[in-house]
Amino acid sequence: MNYKGYLIDLDGTIYRGTEPIPAGKHFVEALQERKLPFLFVTNNTTKSPETVAHRLDDEFDIHVQPETIYTATLATIDFMLSDGKGKKVYAIGEAGLIDLILAAGFIWDEKTPDYVVVGLDNYLTYEKIVKATLAIQKGATFIGTNSDKNIPTERGLLPGAGSVISFVETATQTSPIYIGKPEAIIMNKAVEKLGLKKEEVIMVGDNYETDIQAGLQNHIDTLLVLSGFTKEEDVSNLLTPPTYVLHSLDEWRF
């Protein structure tokens, strides 16, 4: 297929939790051999691009630079910088979110921030929700890193960032600006980083609700691979079909 660039999901597409997907590794290596530009586009905000790249190298023998990884954290930072409301921020999240925001020049402010950013936080407390709620009531712009209600793990479907964001949304009666897939913000920024046009790229992923909708809602071709979230039996019931559906990325012809 004559695509000049690829936007690729990670979990369920390149690997599955802690389990390698051999076809995912083959797919990345094929892109590298052909010198086709690609970005891993992930809603995960708990890990930095450097951490993700190290994990790919260490656990899955996939060797990429951190610059090939575009997280919802980076898209959030890019959004706030272009929005230009101010540099004061309060965030609910982990190091992959907070450290990168501060490294980008934003200033931590729990009382009167310009932005309240809410993402997944494995150490969530009621007091963190209280601070976010009060700041939004005072006029802070409410940003949700992504709307994922659940995250798949070995234990089952656990609460995702969307569940935490819903808590704050209910408390403030304020709808957030969502950044991650399938929203336009992260997809437009990702295409811009590739330096290509939307019609020249394809979004590759395993989740119809996030990865494929990210393409469908933003006029980008899509490749659904049945190696993760969306199952083969679901395909016939999809309202709008992906551009391509494959059982394995090994079936893709460049």
Summary of the structure (lengths in Angstrom):
residues: 254
radius of gyration: 18.0
end to end distance: 4.8
largest distance: 53.4
contacts: 883
relative contact order: 0.16
helix: 41%
strand: 22%
